[in-house]
């Protein structure tokens, strides 16, 4: 007898079958993760340095924090797009 989770997974796999990735696709996805993670770290280091330089100006600090959050979100979206493209190959 199957559990509810097993039944749901079975139905889901019929609607959208799980594709196996090739070793080359897995490698490319790992490269994309590494590349974007490095870019995020670079942005964090740079903008956190700018936040420190801004001193006691709360408006500048808030703007830099918003910019950092925006840059991280943009890079993560870019990572997801690239990974989906590789999966679709």
HELIX and SHEET records of a PDB file:
HELIX    1   1 UNK A    4  UNK A   15  1                                  12    
HELIX    2   2 UNK A   23  UNK A   53  1                                  31    
HELIX    3   3 UNK A   58  UNK A   88  1                                  31    
END                                                                             
